Amino acid sequence: MAHIDYYFFTLSPWAYLAGNRLEEMAATHGYSIAYKPVESTRVFAAGGGKPLNERPAARQAYRWQELERAQIKTGLPLTLKPAFFPTNPAPSAYAIIAAQAAGGGDIGALVQNVLSACWAEEKNIADEAVIRDCLKAAGFDPDLADSGLLTGAMAYESNTEAAIEAGVFGSPFYITDSGQRFWGQDRLDDLAAHLAGRL
């Protein structure tokens, strides 16, 4: 089955604003999705980018405007300055990795639950109770929040290395079997056209 490697940061507002469009188009065109949360600082550094707090003021101001426009276009609720941003993204990434390996739930829903917890619900996605709620709501065993830590940490590292090797430099980032790369939720229409053979 053809598949898409989906690289993302669990604290990315842009990944959140993608909603469930990736899952919908993958289902339409018969693609599977490999969800690969990665560590943002290393990905940014390898791709020539900078963490948000190190960017020039003009770029930060533009980011706020882009977020506001994207929120209006998607209709998704968005808090521009959530109470728990930034926070430690690793625990949520480990839980997503463990859930994908365990199966039995909706991994796409889990990813969106985590992103929504930060950007729409102002919850701390480093908090075990929040992660457990996200897992349960997506049909997974909440105990994955603490049972898959070692495996999750190792996979998080390997995901990050694979992302850097594949040329990933931001989030969300989608790579198809044919090596076509799409960066950003605003490139999902192009990804859909590619999956349909039009681009």
Secondary structure by P-SEA (a helix, b strand, c coil): cbbbbbbbbccccccccccaaaaaaaaaabbbbbbbbbbcaaaaaaacccccccccaaaaaaaaaaaaaaaaaaccccccccccccccaaaaaaaaaaaaaaccccaaaaaaaaaaaccccccccccaaaaaaaaaaacccccccccaaaaaaaaaaaaaaaaaaaccccccbbbcccccccccccaaaaaaaaaaccc
